[in-house]
C-alpha cells in the first residue's frame, strides 16, 4: 500500500483553532491523494499518517480503503481523500459542536474542487455531510444520493470493515457502484 501524497493545508488555516482540536497537539491534514480527482472520499478525521517515531506509515483505515479502490479497478489518480475534522482528536471533545465548526473547511474544498462524486465512509461522515444525525450507512448504502448538489455514495468506514470482515463484500459492492458510475460518465 502507498501513502498517498498529502495536499498542503492553505496557509491561512494551518493554525486554525476555532474548533479547539489544535489543543490536542495534532497537525491539520487538508487531504491526500489527487487534489483534482473526480472522486472525493470523505472520512471522519485523518487518523495517523506518522508512527510514534514520526515516520510516515499507512494505517489500517488507509490500507483497507486502498485495497478496495484497487480491487474495483480505480487508480490513485481517481481518488482524493478528505475529512470532516482536519485534525485527529486525541481525547474527549464536543463532537457535534466541533463537526459543525469544521464542516466549513469541507464546504470550501467542495466549492474549489467540484468533484463528480463523493463517497462518505462511516456514520460520522454520512451524518455530517447529509446534515442528519438520524441517518446511517446501513440505510443509505447501495445507491447514489444527491446531497448539496453532489452525487454521493455511502459505504461503511474502512476500520469497521477491517474489524468486521463480514462487511467486506458490502464495501466492495459499494465501491463497484462508484466505479461503474465513474466509468459510465
Backbone torsions as a table, in degrees:
resi	resn	phi	psi	omega
1	UNK	NA	157.0	-173.7
2	UNK	-114.7	142.8	170.4
3	UNK	-84.1	106.0	-178.4
4	UNK	-62.5	144.1	-178.6
5	UNK	-61.4	142.0	-179.3
6	UNK	-88.7	134.9	175.0
7	UNK	-80.0	138.0	179.8
8	UNK	-65.6	133.1	176.2
9	UNK	-69.0	136.3	176.7
10	UNK	-52.8	134.0	-174.8
11	UNK	-50.1	-42.3	-176.0
12	UNK	-73.1	-5.8	-178.8
13	UNK	-113.5	-6.9	-176.4
14	UNK	-53.5	-40.3	-178.6
15	UNK	-103.8	24.3	179.0
16	UNK	-59.5	129.3	-179.1
17	UNK	-126.3	12.3	-175.9
18	UNK	-55.8	-38.1	-175.2
19	UNK	-87.0	-14.7	179.5
20	UNK	93.1	-9.4	-178.0
21	UNK	-69.5	-16.6	177.3
22	UNK	-60.4	-27.2	179.1
23	UNK	-72.4	-12.3	178.2
24	UNK	-80.0	-8.8	175.2
25	UNK	82.3	9.7	178.7
26	UNK	-99.6	152.6	-178.9
27	UNK	-86.0	160.6	179.0
28	UNK	-79.1	134.1	173.8
29	UNK	-118.9	111.4	-175.1
30	UNK	-73.0	-42.2	-179.6
31	UNK	173.4	173.4	-179.7
32	UNK	-150.1	157.8	-175.6
33	UNK	100.9	-151.2	-179.8
34	UNK	-88.6	109.8	-178.2
35	UNK	-59.6	-19.2	-179.5
36	UNK	-103.7	13.0	-176.8
37	UNK	-64.7	149.3	177.8
38	UNK	-76.5	-17.4	-178.5
39	UNK	-114.1	117.3	177.4
40	UNK	-102.8	124.6	177.9
41	UNK	-99.6	132.0	-177.4
42	UNK	-115.2	119.7	177.0
43	UNK	-114.5	170.7	-179.1
44	UNK	-68.9	-47.8	179.7
45	UNK	-155.8	165.6	-173.4
46	UNK	-74.5	-10.5	-178.0
47	UNK	58.5	-152.7	-178.0
48	UNK	-100.3	133.5	171.7
49	UNK	-109.9	-8.8	178.9
50	UNK	-130.3	149.5	176.2
51	UNK	-85.2	-173.0	-177.2
52	UNK	-62.5	-25.5	178.4
53	UNK	-89.2	9.8	179.8
54	UNK	67.6	23.1	177.0
55	UNK	-93.3	136.3	179.2
56	UNK	-59.7	142.0	174.6
57	UNK	-153.7	162.6	179.3
58	UNK	-100.1	113.4	-177.7
59	UNK	-74.8	173.2	-178.8
60	UNK	-61.1	-39.4	178.4
61	UNK	-59.9	-48.9	-179.0
62	UNK	-65.7	-40.1	178.8
63	UNK	-59.9	-46.7	-178.7
64	UNK	-65.8	-43.2	178.0
65	UNK	-60.7	-49.6	-178.6
66	UNK	-63.7	-39.8	178.8
67	UNK	-57.7	-45.4	-179.9
68	UNK	-67.1	-45.7	-179.3
69	UNK	-57.8	-47.0	-178.9
70	UNK	-69.4	-37.0	-178.4
71	UNK	-62.7	-34.1	-179.7
72	UNK	-88.9	1.4	174.8
73	UNK	95.1	8.6	174.7
74	UNK	-83.0	160.6	-177.6
75	UNK	-122.2	167.9	178.9
76	UNK	-53.0	-39.5	-177.2
77	UNK	-64.9	-18.4	-176.8
78	UNK	-86.2	-12.2	-166.8
79	UNK	-122.6	135.8	169.7
80	UNK	-130.6	129.8	-178.4
81	UNK	-109.6	132.0	173.8
82	UNK	-141.0	-176.4	-166.3
83	UNK	-140.6	155.4	171.8
84	UNK	-67.1	-51.7	174.9
85	UNK	-99.4	131.8	-178.0
86	UNK	-89.1	-5.6	175.8
87	UNK	-122.5	146.8	178.3
88	UNK	-80.4	120.5	175.8
89	UNK	-69.5	142.6	179.9
90	UNK	-119.1	-4.4	178.0
91	UNK	-157.3	-179.2	-176.5
92	UNK	-57.2	145.3	177.3
93	UNK	-157.4	166.0	178.5
94	UNK	-78.2	95.9	-172.5
95	UNK	-58.8	-51.9	-175.8
96	UNK	-63.0	-46.3	-179.6
97	UNK	-62.9	-44.5	-178.4
98	UNK	-63.8	-43.4	179.1
99	UNK	-63.8	-39.2	178.6
100	UNK	-63.2	-38.6	178.8
101	UNK	-70.2	-46.2	-173.6
102	UNK	-74.1	-19.7	-178.8
103	UNK	-62.1	-21.4	178.7
104	UNK	-63.2	-33.9	177.2
105	UNK	-65.1	-42.1	178.5
106	UNK	-63.3	-42.7	179.0
107	UNK	-59.0	-39.5	177.4
108	UNK	-63.0	-43.7	178.7
109	UNK	-61.8	-44.0	-178.8
110	UNK	-62.6	-39.5	179.0
111	UNK	-62.8	-40.8	-177.0
112	UNK	-84.1	-35.9	-174.5
113	UNK	-87.8	-35.3	179.9
114	UNK	47.1	61.1	179.7
115	UNK	-66.9	155.1	176.2
116	UNK	-73.2	-37.3	-176.8
117	UNK	-136.3	148.3	173.4
118	UNK	-122.5	137.7	176.1
119	UNK	-120.8	111.1	178.6
120	UNK	-88.2	124.3	-178.9
121	UNK	-111.7	112.5	177.7
122	UNK	96.2	157.4	-176.4
123	UNK	-63.0	-36.4	-179.9
124	UNK	-62.7	-46.4	178.9
125	UNK	-64.3	-43.4	-179.7
126	UNK	-62.3	-52.4	-177.5
127	UNK	-63.2	-38.7	179.6
128	UNK	-69.3	-46.7	-177.1
129	UNK	-71.6	-41.6	179.2
130	UNK	-76.7	-11.7	-177.7
131	UNK	54.4	50.3	-178.9
132	UNK	-149.5	104.0	-176.4
133	UNK	-72.4	-8.8	-179.4
134	UNK	-93.3	-13.2	-176.4
135	UNK	-85.2	163.9	179.1
136	UNK	-151.9	166.2	-178.4
137	UNK	-58.7	-47.5	-174.7
138	UNK	-53.8	-39.8	-177.3
139	UNK	-83.8	-15.9	-175.0
140	UNK	-109.3	-18.2	-173.4
141	UNK	-68.0	161.3	174.9
142	UNK	94.2	-1.3	177.6
143	UNK	-156.5	167.0	177.2
144	UNK	-91.6	148.8	177.8
145	UNK	-128.7	148.4	173.1
146	UNK	-95.4	115.9	-178.4
147	UNK	-128.5	121.3	-178.4
148	UNK	53.8	32.0	178.8
149	UNK	84.7	2.9	-178.4
150	UNK	-110.7	139.7	173.1
151	UNK	-71.8	117.2	-170.0
152	UNK	-125.9	128.7	173.7
153	UNK	-108.2	161.0	-176.2
154	UNK	-131.2	139.8	176.0
155	UNK	-149.3	166.2	178.0
156	UNK	-64.5	156.7	176.6
157	UNK	-68.5	137.9	-179.4
158	UNK	-55.0	-34.2	179.0
159	UNK	-68.7	-36.5	175.3
160	UNK	-63.8	-39.9	178.9
161	UNK	-65.2	-40.5	179.6
162	UNK	-66.3	-39.6	-178.6
163	UNK	-77.1	-27.9	-179.1
164	UNK	-125.8	85.3	-175.3
165	UNK	-55.2	-22.2	177.8
166	UNK	-64.6	-14.8	178.2
167	UNK	-84.7	-11.4	-175.6
168	UNK	-55.8	-46.6	-178.1
169	UNK	-61.9	-38.0	175.8
170	UNK	-65.5	-42.2	-179.8
171	UNK	-60.0	-47.4	179.7
172	UNK	-65.3	-41.5	178.2
173	UNK	-57.5	-43.9	179.4
174	UNK	-67.3	-38.5	177.4
175	UNK	-69.8	-32.8	174.8
176	UNK	-64.8	-37.4	176.2
177	UNK	-60.8	-46.0	178.8
178	UNK	-61.3	-46.8	-178.9
179	UNK	-61.3	-41.9	-179.7
180	UNK	-62.3	-48.4	178.6
181	UNK	-61.8	-43.1	-179.0
182	UNK	-62.5	-46.1	-178.0
183	UNK	-69.8	-31.2	-177.4
184	UNK	-90.4	3.9	-178.1
185	UNK	-76.0	NA	NA
